[in-house]
Amino acid sequence: MRSREPEQGPESAEDRPGRLPTAQSSFVGRERELAELSGLFARARLINLTGPGGAGKTRLAIEAARRWETTGGHVIFVPLEVIQPRRPVISVLASRMGLRERPDASWRESALAALRARPGLLLFDGAEHCREEVAELASEFLASVPDLRIVLTSRVVLAMPGEVCWAVPPLGCPSVAAGAPEIAASDAVRLFIARASERLPGFSAADVPPHAAGELCRRLGGLPLAIELIAGWVGTLSLREILQQRVALLDYDPPGAQGKLADVLQASYDLLEPGQQRTLRLLSVFTTPFSLADIQAVAALSEQESAGAVRGLVDASWLVVTRGLEQNRFSMVEAIREFATAQLQKAGEAPEARRRHAMHFADVAIQSLGSLDGPDARRWAARLAAAVEDLRAMLQWTLENGEIDLGLEVGAALWRWWLTSGRLSAGRGWLNKFLTAAAERPVRTVEESQRIGQALCAAAVLAVENDDYAEAVRLARRALGIFEPLEPGEGLAVAATVLGSAQRYLGERAAARRSFQTALDVRAAAGNRASLAKAINNMALVELDDGNLDRARELLEQNLVIKRQLGEPHSIAIGLINLAEVLTRDGRWQAAQLSIAEAAGLAVGQPQLTGLVLCSQGHLAARQRNWKQAAGLYQAARAACQESGNTHVAVEAMIGLGRVRYQLGQVEEAAQQLRAAEALAHQIANRQLMAEVAAALAETGDRQAGLLPGNLTSRQAEVLRLLADGLSNKEIAERLYLSRGTVERHLATIYHKLGLGGRVDATRYAVENELTTR
C-alpha cells in the first residue's frame, strides 16, 4: 500500500531540520573555488569534494551550499563524521529531514517521497565513513528524483557512475617574489591573519612582517587546518619562532582543540588502500616536483601501476598536480610530506627508498651530460633545474654513504649543467668533496684512475669559468698526469683543452697553443667530429689573439660546418659569437650582424650565452660608432654576466662600456668603469684582460693608472676618491659593484699604506693629493 506523504518538521531558517550549521568562525577567501563550484552545482548531479583531513572540504562545501541556498535552493546537511554510535545512513538522513517514523512506510520510502515533493541538494559530510551506504543511497535517490543534487565531502573517491570528483586544492599562497599587497591578498595569509585575530583580539596584518607570513603559509603548503593550528600560537611565540618550530607546533594537541594535524592526516591515511599508502610513503623522499617516470623508478612500479596509484592520491588531494604541455608533475604540501616521511620511517622503508631515489637521480645526471650539448639541451636543462633539490639530496646521500666512485661519475657528468645554469660554486664544492674523498683511498684500477681524471677535468673547467685560472692549471695538470701514460683518447684531449684555456686567460699564448694542438691532434686521430669541432674552435681563438684574422675565420667557418651537421645549439651559438668577433674586427659588419642574430636565437634562456651575445652586439655597435646603442648593450651584457657568474666576459663588457662612455664625453664615468674592470681583471688574474684594460686606460687618457700616490692601486684610489666625496661604505660598494666587506678591506689597506687614522684623515689626504672629483 502506498504511504501518504510524511509530515514535515518546521521550516523556519533557524529551526528547520537539516539546516546548514552556523559557522563558528569567518569563512576566508576561496572565491575562485566557490565560483567554480557554483557552476558545477548547476550542471552536475553528484559531486564529491575530495581531500585528506585538514584540506578544508567541509567549510568549502557548506559555504558553496549556503550560496546555492540563497538563490532559492533547498539544502539538507547530513553530517556523517560525528555519528556515535554508528547508525544507518538512511536513519541519519531521515532525522536530518525531520521525518517521523510511520508503520506503513520505511525510512527510505519516506525520504524518497519527501525529496520528490521538494527536490533540492543533499550534502553528505564525511562520506568516507559510510561510503558503501552513501553510494547505494545516492544511486537510488538520483535515479528516482530527477531534480535532486547530491554533494559529498570525502577523503576517498566513491567510484560511482556520474560521480564528479573535485579535489579541494590548498589555499593560494603568495610567491617568493610577491610584494606586500599581493601577500596580504592571498587566501592563505588572509586565513592566518583572521585566525590569529580571533586568537588575539586586536591583532592585525600590521603586526607581522608580510614576507614572513607569506613564507610561513608557503611552508605549510596552504593547508587550512595547518594554518589554523599554527595561528593559535600567535601571542605565545613570535612569527619567526613559529616559522622555525612549525613542525613541532603542529604536533601539539591543546585541550579543546580539534586534534593534532598528524592525527587528522592519520585518519585519512587509514582510508587509503595499502598500495596507495606505500606509494605515498615512498614519494615523501622527493623534495621537488616529480614526474610519473620518477615515481616508477623510486616506487619500483610499472607505468600502469604508477598511474593508478597516483590517480587515487591526486583524487584525494594527497598530491598537488602542476599541469604541463608534455607531462604533469606532482608534489606534496610540506605538512603532508612530513607526515608521509614519518610513515616511511615507521615502516622501515626509508633507507631503501632513499637509495633508490639517489640511484635514480644519479642516472638522470649521467644521462644529461651528452644531452645538454645536443638538440634537446633546453628540455634537459629545464629537467635538471626542476630537480635541483633532489640532485642535491642525491649528492649528499652519495657522499654520506661512501659511494665515492658514483659521486665522481655524477660530478663529471653535471659540470655542463653547473656551468650553463650559473651554479659554478656549488659544482666546484661537490667535485672538491668527492676528489678529496678519493684522494684518501688507494687507486686500484685503471677505471678508477680515469674516473678521477674525468672529475679533475670537470673541476678544472668550472675553475676556468669561475676565473680561478691557477687552480684550473693545477687540476688540469693532475688530469694530464693520469691520462698521458694511457692510450691517447678523449680524456687526454679534455685535460689538454682545459689547460690551454686557463693558459690563454693567463696570457701564456705559446703554452696555450701547444695544449690546444695536443687536443686537436688527439681528436683528429680519433675522428670524433663533435670533439674535433671544439678543438678547431679553440685553435681559432689563439689565431684571433695573435691577430691572424683570415686563419681564425677559416677555422671558425670549418668549425661551424661540423657543428651544424651535429645540430648542437649551444656549440653552434658559441661558434657564431666567435665568428662574429672576427667579422667585426675585419669590418664585415653585415655578416657579423647576421651571425650574432642567429646566436641570439639560440641563447634564449641561457644566461651565459645571453651575456656573450650582448657583449658581441656591443662590440659591433661600437665599431660602427653607434655609441649610445653600444653603451646600452654593454650594460645589459655586464648585468647578464654578473648574474651567471661569467666574470671574464663581464670585464670585457665593462672595458667596452668604459671606452664608449669616453666617446660620449662622460670622462669620469669612463674612468670609473675601466678602473672597476682593471680591479676585476687583477682579481681573476686574467693577464689578457689586464693588458686590454691597460690599453683602454691609456686610450682614454686616464693618467692615474700607475701614477698614484702612496703606491695605491687604481681600485684603492677609486675607493679613497669616493670616500672623500662623502659616500658611505654601502654607497661605495654599490657604485663599484663590490661587497661592503671588500670595501672595508680596501679602506683598512689604504689606512695602513698611508698611515691614516680614519675617514677624516683619508678625506684630507685625498684633497691634498687631488684625488677628489669636487
C-alpha positions in Angstrom: 0.0 0.0 0.0 1.3 3.4 -0.9 2.0 5.6 2.1 0.8 9.2 2.2 3.4 12.0 2.3 5.1 12.1 5.7 4.6 15.1 7.9 7.5 17.7 7.7 9.1 19.5 10.5 9.2 23.3 10.9 10.6 25.4 8.1 12.0 28.5 9.7 15.5 29.4 8.8 16.8 28.6 12.3 14.7 25.6 13.2 14.2 23.6 10.1 15.8 20.1 10.2 18.9 19.6 8.1 19.8 23.2 8.0 23.5 24.1 7.4 25.5 24.6 10.6 26.1 28.0 11.9 29.8 29.0 11.3 31.8 29.4 14.4 34.5 31.4 12.6 34.6 33.5 9.5 35.0 32.0 6.1 38.1 33.4 4.3 38.9 33.5 0.6 38.2 30.7 -1.8 36.4 33.0 -4.3 37.7 31.2 -7.3 36.8 27.8 -5.9 33.3 29.0 -4.9 32.7 30.3 -8.4 33.8 27.0 -9.9 31.6 25.0 -7.6 28.7 27.3 -8.3 28.9 26.4 -12.0 29.4 22.7 -11.1 26.3 22.7 -8.9 24.3 24.0 -11.8 25.3 21.2 -14.3 26.3 18.1 -12.2 24.1 16.0 -10.0 26.7 14.1 -8.0 29.8 16.0 -6.8 32.4 14.6 -4.5 34.7 17.2 -2.8 37.8 15.1 -2.0 40.9 15.6 0.0 42.8 14.5 3.1 41.8 15.7 6.6 42.6 19.4 7.1 42.1 20.3 3.4 39.0 22.4 4.2 36.4 20.2 2.4 33.6 20.7 4.9 33.9 24.5 5.2 34.1 25.0 1.5 31.2 22.6 0.8 29.0 24.3 3.4 29.8 27.8 2.1 29.1 26.7 -1.5 25.8 25.2 -0.4 24.9 28.3 1.6 25.4 30.4 -1.5 23.4 28.0 -3.6 20.7 28.1 -0.9 20.4 31.9 -1.2 19.4 31.5 -4.9 16.3 29.6 -3.7 17.7 26.1 -3.5 16.8 23.7 -0.7 19.7 22.2 1.2 19.8 19.3 3.7 23.0 18.9 5.6 23.8 15.4 6.7 27.0 15.1 8.9 28.3 11.5 8.9 31.7 12.0 10.6 30.4 12.6 14.1 27.7 9.9 14.4 28.3 7.9 17.5 27.2 5.2 18.0 27.1 4.3 14.3 23.6 4.4 12.8 22.4 3.5 9.3 22.8 6.5 6.9 19.2 6.4 6.0 18.2 6.8 9.6 20.5 9.8 10.0 19.1 11.3 6.7 15.6 10.9 7.9 16.4 12.6 11.2 18.0 15.5 9.4 15.0 15.8 7.1 12.7 15.9 10.2 10.7 12.8 9.1 8.6 10.9 11.6 8.6 7.1 11.8 5.5 5.5 10.3 4.5 1.9 10.5 3.3 1.9 6.9 6.5 3.2 5.3 10.2 2.7 5.6 12.7 5.5 6.2 13.9 5.0 2.6 10.4 5.3 1.2 9.6 8.3 3.3 12.8 10.1 2.3 12.2 9.5 -1.4 8.6 10.8 -1.1 9.8 13.9 0.6 12.6 14.5 -1.9 10.1 14.0 -4.8 7.9 16.6 -3.2 10.7 19.1 -2.7 13.9 18.1 -4.5 17.0 20.1 -3.6 20.6 19.4 -2.6 21.7 16.8 -0.1 25.1 17.5 1.4 26.7 14.4 3.0 29.7 15.4 5.0 32.3 12.8 5.8 31.0 10.2 3.3 34.2 8.1 3.6 32.8 6.7 7.0 29.9 5.0 5.3 30.9 5.0 1.7 29.0 1.8 0.6 25.8 3.0 2.2 26.1 6.5 0.8 26.9 5.1 -2.7 23.9 2.9 -2.6 21.5 5.6 -1.4 22.9 8.2 -3.8 22.4 5.9 -6.8 18.9 5.1 -5.8 17.9 8.7 -5.0 19.4 10.2 -8.1 17.6 7.6 -10.3 14.3 8.3 -8.6 14.4 12.0 -8.2 15.4 13.7 -11.5 15.9 17.2 -10.0 17.9 16.1 -7.0 21.6 17.0 -6.5 23.9 15.3 -4.1 27.2 16.8 -2.8 29.6 14.8 -0.8 32.8 15.6 1.2 35.0 12.6 1.4 38.6 11.6 2.0 38.2 8.9 -0.8 36.5 8.6 -4.2 33.3 6.6 -4.1 33.8 5.4 -7.8 30.1 5.8 -8.6 28.7 6.3 -12.1 28.3 10.0 -12.8 30.5 11.0 -9.8 32.3 14.3 -10.4 35.4 14.2 -8.2 36.5 17.7 -7.3 39.8 17.7 -5.4 39.9 20.6 -2.9 43.1 22.5 -3.6 45.3 24.1 -0.9 44.7 27.8 -0.2 46.5 30.1 -2.6 49.9 31.2 -1.2 52.0 34.2 -2.3 55.0 33.6 -4.4 58.5 34.2 -3.1 58.8 37.3 -5.2 55.4 38.7 -4.2 55.1 42.3 -2.8 53.4 43.2 0.4 49.9 43.9 -1.2 49.9 40.6 -3.1 51.0 38.7 0.1 48.2 40.4 2.1 45.6 39.5 -0.6 46.5 35.8 -0.7 43.9 33.4 0.7 46.4 31.6 2.9 47.8 34.7 4.6 44.2 36.1 5.0 43.2 32.9 6.8 46.3 33.1 9.1 45.6 36.8 10.0 41.9 36.0 10.5 42.5 33.1 12.9 45.3 34.9 14.7 42.9 37.9 15.2 40.4 35.5 16.7 43.0 34.1 19.0 44.5 37.5 20.0 41.9 40.4 19.7 43.5 43.5 18.3 46.0 41.5 16.2 46.2 42.6 12.6 48.2 42.2 9.5 50.3 45.2 10.5 51.7 43.2 13.4 53.6 40.7 11.2 56.2 41.2 8.5 54.4 40.4 5.2 57.2 38.2 3.8 57.5 36.2 7.0 53.7 35.5 6.9 54.0 34.5 3.2 56.9 32.2 3.9 55.1 30.5 6.8 52.0 29.9 4.7 54.1 28.5 1.8 55.9 26.2 4.2 52.5 24.9 5.4 51.5 24.4 1.8 48.3 26.4 2.1 46.7 23.5 4.1 43.8 25.2 6.0 44.0 23.1 9.2 47.7 23.6 9.5 47.4 27.3 9.1 44.6 27.5 11.7 46.6 25.4 14.2 49.7 27.5 13.7 47.7 30.7 14.1 46.8 29.5 17.6 50.4 30.2 18.6 50.2 33.9 17.9 50.6 35.8 21.1 52.7 32.9 22.6 55.6 32.9 20.1 57.0 35.4 17.6 56.3 34.8 13.9 60.0 33.9 13.4 59.8 31.3 16.3 56.6 29.9 14.8 58.2 29.6 11.4 61.3 27.8 12.8 59.3 25.4 15.0 56.3 24.9 12.8 56.7 21.1 12.6 56.8 20.6 16.3 54.0 23.1 16.9 51.6 21.2 14.6 52.1 18.1 16.7 50.9 19.9 19.9 47.3 19.0 21.0 46.0 21.7 23.3 42.8 21.0 25.4 39.7 21.7 23.4 41.4 21.8 20.1 40.3 19.7 17.1 43.4 17.5 17.4 46.9 17.3 16.1 47.4 17.6 12.4 49.1 14.2 12.3 46.0 12.5 13.9 43.7 14.1 11.3 46.0 13.0 8.5 46.3 9.6 10.0 42.6 9.1 9.8 42.7 10.0 6.1 45.8 7.8 5.5 44.0 4.8 7.1 41.3 5.0 4.4 43.8 4.6 1.6 44.4 1.2 0.0 47.7 -0.5 1.2 49.3 0.1 -2.3 48.4 3.8 -2.2 49.8 4.1 1.4 53.1 2.5 0.3 53.3 4.8 -2.8 52.6 7.9 -0.6 55.3 6.9 1.9 57.9 6.4 -0.9 57.0 9.6 -2.6 58.0 11.6 0.5 61.6 11.2 -0.5 61.2 13.8 -3.3 62.0 17.3 -2.3 60.9 18.9 -5.6 58.0 18.2 -8.0 58.3 14.8 -9.6 57.1 13.1 -12.8 55.4 9.7 -13.4 58.8 8.4 -14.6 60.3 9.5 -11.3 57.6 7.7 -9.4 58.1 4.4 -11.4 61.9 4.5 -10.5 61.6 5.2 -6.8 58.5 3.2 -6.1 59.6 0.3 -8.3 56.2 0.2 -10.1 55.2 -0.3 -13.7 53.9 2.6 -15.7 50.3 1.3 -15.3 50.7 0.7 -11.5 52.2 4.2 -11.0 49.4 5.9 -12.9 46.8 4.0 -10.9 48.4 4.8 -7.5 48.9 8.4 -8.4 45.3 8.9 -9.6 44.0 7.8 -6.3 46.3 10.1 -4.4 45.5 13.0 -6.7 41.8 12.4 -6.4 42.1 12.5 -2.6 44.3 15.7 -2.7 47.3 14.0 -1.2 49.3 15.1 -4.2 49.2 18.5 -5.9 49.3 18.5 -9.7 51.2 21.0 -11.8 50.0 20.6 -15.4 52.3 20.9 -18.3 52.1 20.5 -22.1 54.2 17.4 -22.3 53.9 16.0 -18.8 52.3 16.7 -15.4 54.4 17.0 -12.3 53.3 16.1 -8.8 54.2 17.4 -5.3 53.1 17.3 -1.7 52.5 20.2 0.6 55.1 20.3 3.3 52.8 19.2 6.2 51.6 16.1 4.3 55.2 15.4 3.2 56.3 15.5 6.9 53.5 13.1 7.8 54.4 10.7 4.9 58.1 10.8 5.9 57.2 9.8 9.4 55.2 6.9 8.0 58.1 5.9 5.8 60.4 5.8 8.9 57.8 3.8 10.8 57.5 1.3 8.1 61.3 0.8 8.0 61.4 1.7 4.2 63.5 4.9 4.4 67.0 3.5 3.7 65.9 1.6 0.6 63.7 4.5 -0.6 66.5 7.0 -0.3 68.9 4.6 -2.0 66.5 4.2 -5.0 65.9 8.0 -5.1 69.7 8.6 -5.2 70.3 6.0 -7.8 67.5 7.3 -10.0 68.8 10.9 -9.9 72.3 9.7 -10.4 71.1 8.1 -13.6 69.3 11.3 -14.6 72.5 13.3 -14.0 74.7 10.9 -16.0 72.2 10.8 -18.9 72.2 14.6 -19.0 75.9 15.0 -20.0 75.5 14.2 -23.7 72.0 15.7 -23.9 73.0 19.2 -22.6 75.2 19.7 -25.6 72.7 18.4 -28.2 69.4 19.5 -29.8 67.5 18.5 -26.7 69.5 20.8 -24.4 66.8 23.1 -23.3 64.5 20.3 -22.2 67.3 18.7 -20.2 68.3 22.0 -18.6 64.7 22.5 -17.5 64.6 18.9 -16.2 67.7 19.4 -14.1 66.6 22.9 -12.9 63.2 21.4 -11.7 65.0 18.7 -9.8 67.8 20.8 -8.2 67.0 19.9 -4.6 66.6 16.2 -5.5 70.0 16.3 -7.2 71.5 17.9 -4.1 69.9 15.2 -1.9 71.3 12.6 -4.2 74.8 14.0 -4.0 74.6 14.3 -0.2 73.4 10.7 0.1 76.2 9.5 -2.2 78.8 11.3 -0.1 77.4 10.1 3.3 77.2 6.5 2.1 80.7 6.4 0.8 79.7 5.9 -2.9 82.7 7.9 -4.0 83.0 6.4 -7.5 79.4 7.2 -8.2 79.9 10.7 -6.9 82.9 11.3 -9.2 81.0 10.0 -12.2 77.9 12.2 -11.4 80.1 15.2 -10.7 81.9 14.7 -14.0 78.5 14.5 -15.8 76.9 17.5 -14.2 79.7 20.0 -15.0 78.0 21.4 -18.1 74.7 22.0 -16.2 76.5 23.6 -13.3 78.2 25.8 -15.8 75.3 26.8 -18.0 72.9 27.3 -15.1 75.4 29.6 -13.2 75.9 27.1 -10.3 79.7 27.2 -10.5 80.4 27.4 -6.8 78.0 24.6 -6.0 79.6 22.3 -8.7 83.1 23.1 -7.6 82.2 22.4 -4.0 80.7 18.9 -4.7 83.6 18.0 -7.0 86.1 19.0 -4.4 84.4 16.9 -1.8 84.5 13.8 -3.9 88.0 14.3 -5.2 89.2 14.8 -1.6 87.5 11.6 -0.5 89.0 9.8 -3.5 92.5 11.0 -2.6 92.2 9.4 0.8 92.0 5.8 -0.6 94.3 3.8 -2.9 93.5 3.7 -6.6 93.3 0.0 -7.6 92.2 0.0 -11.3 92.6 2.0 -14.5 88.9 2.6 -14.5 89.1 4.3 -11.0 92.0 6.4 -12.2 90.2 7.5 -15.3 87.1 8.4 -13.2 89.3 10.6 -11.1 90.8 12.2 -14.2 87.4 13.0 -15.6 86.3 14.6 -12.4 89.5 16.6 -12.3 88.8 17.9 -15.8 85.2 18.8 -14.8 86.6 20.7 -11.8 89.2 22.4 -13.9 86.5 23.6 -16.4 84.4 25.1 -13.6 87.6 26.7 -12.2 88.3 28.4 -15.5 84.8 29.6 -15.9 84.9 30.8 -12.3 88.1 32.8 -13.2 90.3 30.7 -10.9 92.9 30.1 -13.5 95.8 29.0 -11.3 93.6 26.3 -9.7 92.4 25.3 -13.2 96.0 24.8 -14.3 96.8 22.7 -11.2 93.7 20.5 -11.7 94.3 20.1 -15.4 97.9 19.1 -15.0 96.8 16.4 -12.4 94.4 15.1 -15.0 97.1 15.1 -17.7 99.3 13.1 -15.3 96.6 10.4 -15.2 95.8 10.3 -19.0 99.2 10.8 -20.6 100.5 7.3 -19.6 97.4 5.7 -21.2 96.4 5.2 -24.8 95.7 8.7 -26.3 92.0 9.4 -26.0 89.3 11.9 -25.2 90.4 12.2 -21.6 93.8 13.4 -22.6 92.2 15.8 -25.1 89.8 17.3 -22.5 92.6 17.8 -20.0 94.8 19.5 -22.6 91.9 21.7 -23.7 91.0 23.0 -20.3 94.7 23.5 -19.5 95.0 25.5 -22.8 92.0 27.6 -21.8 93.5 28.5 -18.5 96.9 29.3 -20.0 95.2 31.5 -22.6 93.4 33.5 -20.0 96.7 33.9 -18.1 98.3 35.4 -21.2 100.5 32.3 -21.9 99.7 32.1 -25.6 102.5 29.9 -26.7 101.7 27.3 -24.0 98.0 27.6 -24.8 98.7 26.9 -28.5 100.7 23.8 -27.6 98.0 22.5 -25.3 95.3 23.1 -27.9 97.4 21.5 -30.6 97.7 18.4 -28.4 93.9 18.2 -28.1 93.4 18.8 -31.9 95.9 16.0 -32.8 94.2 13.5 -30.5 90.7 14.4 -31.7 91.6 14.4 -35.3 93.1 10.9 -34.9 90.0 9.7 -33.1 87.7 11.0 -35.8 85.1 12.3 -33.3 83.6 15.2 -35.2 81.9 16.9 -32.2 85.2 16.9 -30.2 87.2 17.9 -33.3 84.9 20.9 -33.8 85.7 22.1 -30.3 89.4 21.7 -30.8 89.2 23.7 -34.0 87.3 26.5 -32.2 90.0 26.7 -29.6 92.8 27.0 -32.1 90.8 29.7 -33.9 90.8 31.7 -30.6 94.5 31.5 -30.4 94.8 32.7 -34.0 92.4 35.6 -33.2 94.5 36.5 -30.1 97.6 36.7 -32.4 95.7 38.9 -34.9 95.6 36.2 -37.7 92.0 37.1 -38.8 92.0 35.2 -42.0 93.2 32.0 -40.4 90.8 32.5 -37.5 87.8 33.0 -39.8 88.8 29.9 -41.9 88.9 27.7 -38.7 85.7 29.1 -37.3 83.8 28.5 -40.5 85.1 25.0 -40.7 84.1 24.6 -37.1 80.5 25.8 -37.8 80.1 23.4 -40.7 80.7 20.4 -38.3 78.5 21.9 -35.6 75.6 22.5 -37.9 75.8 18.9 -39.1 75.7 17.7 -35.5 72.9 20.0 -34.5 74.2 21.2 -31.2 72.6 24.6 -30.4 74.9 25.7 -27.6 78.0 24.8 -29.5 76.6 26.5 -32.7 75.9 29.7 -30.7 79.5 29.8 -29.3 80.9 29.3 -32.8 78.7 32.1 -34.2 79.7 34.5 -31.5 83.4 33.8 -32.1 82.9 34.2 -35.8 81.1 37.5 -35.3 84.1 38.8 -33.4 86.4 38.0 -36.3 84.0 39.6 -38.8 83.5 42.7 -36.6 87.3 43.2 -36.4 87.6 42.7 -40.1 85.0 45.4 -40.8 82.4 42.9 -42.3 79.6 44.3 -40.2 76.6 43.0 -42.1 77.9 39.4 -41.9 78.7 39.9 -38.2 75.2 41.1 -37.5 73.7 38.0 -39.2 76.0 35.8 -37.2 75.1 37.5 -33.9 71.3 37.4 -34.7 71.4 33.6 -35.2 73.4 33.2 -31.9 70.8 35.3 -30.1 68.0 33.0 -31.2 69.9 30.0 -29.7 70.8 31.8 -26.5 67.2 32.2 -25.1 67.0 31.0 -21.5 70.8 30.6 -21.1 72.3 33.5 -19.1 75.9 32.8 -20.1 75.2 32.8 -23.8 73.0 35.8 -23.4 75.9 37.8 -21.9 78.2 36.7 -24.7 75.6 37.7 -27.4 75.0 41.2 -25.8 78.7 41.8 -25.5 79.2 40.8 -29.1 76.4 43.2 -30.2 78.1 45.9 -28.1 81.4 45.4 -30.0 79.7 45.6 -33.3 77.8 48.8 -32.4 81.0 50.4 -31.0 82.9 49.6 -34.3 80.1 51.3 -36.2 80.4 54.3 -33.8 76.8 53.9 -32.5 78.0 54.9 -29.0 74.6 55.1 -27.2 73.4 51.8 -28.6 76.8 50.2 -27.7 76.5 51.6 -24.1 73.1 50.0 -23.6 74.3 46.7 -24.9 77.4 46.7 -22.8 75.4 47.5 -19.7 73.0 44.7 -20.4 75.9 42.3 -21.1 77.6 43.2 -17.8 74.4 42.6 -15.9 73.8 39.2 -17.6 77.3 38.1 -17.0 77.3 39.1 -13.3 74.0 37.1 -12.9 75.5 34.0 -14.5 79.0 34.3 -12.8 80.8 34.8 -16.1 83.3 37.3 -14.8 85.8 37.5 -17.7 83.0 38.4 -20.2 81.7 40.9 -17.6 85.2 42.5 -17.6 85.2 42.6 -21.4 81.8 44.3 -21.3 83.0 46.8 -18.7 86.0 47.7 -20.8 83.8 48.2 -23.8 81.5 50.4 -21.7 84.4 52.5 -20.5 85.6 53.2 -24.0 82.1 54.1 -25.1 81.5 56.4 -22.2 84.7 58.2 -23.1 83.5 58.6 -26.7 80.2 60.1 -25.3 82.2 62.7 -23.3 81.5 61.0 -20.0 85.1 61.0 -18.9 84.7 60.4 -15.2 82.2 57.6 -15.8 84.6 56.0 -18.3 87.4 56.1 -15.9 85.2 54.6 -13.2 84.2 51.7 -15.4 87.7 51.0 -16.6 89.1 51.1 -13.0 86.4 48.6 -12.0 87.3 46.4 -14.9 91.0 46.7 -14.0 90.3 45.5 -10.5 88.3 42.6 -11.6 90.9 41.6 -14.2 93.5 41.6 -11.5 91.2 39.7 -9.1 90.8 36.8 -11.6 94.4 37.0 -12.7 93.5 37.3 -16.4 96.6 38.8 -17.9 95.0 39.1 -21.3 92.2 41.3 -19.9 94.8 43.2 -17.8 96.6 44.2 -20.9 93.3 45.1 -22.6 92.1 47.3 -19.8 95.6 49.0 -19.5 95.3 49.8 -23.2 91.8 51.2 -22.7 93.0 53.4 -19.8 95.8 54.8 -21.9 93.4 55.4 -24.8 91.0 57.4 -22.6 93.8 59.5 -21.1 93.5 58.2 -17.5 96.7 59.4 -16.0 96.0 57.9 -12.6 96.9 54.3 -13.6 100.5 53.6 -12.4 101.0 57.2 -11.2 99.1 57.1 -7.9 100.5 58.5 -4.7 101.3 56.2 -1.7 101.7 53.2 -4.0 97.9 52.8 -4.2 96.3 50.6 -6.8 93.7 52.2 -9.1 90.9 50.4 -7.2 92.2 51.7 -3.8 92.4 55.2 -5.3 88.8 55.0 -6.5 87.6 53.8 -3.1 89.5 56.7 -1.5 88.1 59.2 -4.0 84.5 58.1 -3.3 85.1 58.2 0.4 86.4 61.8 0.1 83.3 62.7 -1.9 81.2 61.8 1.2 79.9 58.3 0.2 79.2 55.7 2.8 80.8 52.2 2.7 77.5 50.9 1.4 77.2 53.5 -1.3 80.8 52.9 -2.4 80.1 49.2 -2.7 77.1 49.8 -4.8 78.9 52.3 -7.1 81.8 49.9 -7.6 79.9 46.6 -7.7 81.7 45.3 -4.6 80.5 43.8 -1.3 80.7 46.0 1.8 83.2 43.7 3.3 85.5 44.2 0.3 85.2 48.0 0.6 86.1 47.8 4.3 89.2 45.7 3.5 90.2 48.2 0.9 89.9 51.0 3.4 91.9 49.1 6.0 94.7 48.6 3.4 94.6 52.3 2.4 94.8 53.5 6.1 97.7 51.1 6.6 99.6 52.2 3.5 99.2 55.9 4.0 99.4 55.9 7.8 96.0 57.4 8.2 93.8 57.3 11.3 90.4 57.1 9.7 87.9 58.8 7.3 88.7 62.4 8.3 92.5 61.8 7.7 91.7 60.0 4.5 89.5 62.8 3.2 92.2 65.3 3.9 94.8 63.2 2.1 92.6 62.8 -1.0 92.1 66.6 -1.2 95.8 67.3 -0.8 96.7 64.8 -3.5 93.9 65.9 -5.9 92.1 62.5 -5.7 88.6 64.0 -5.3 86.1 64.7 -8.1 85.0 68.0 -6.5 
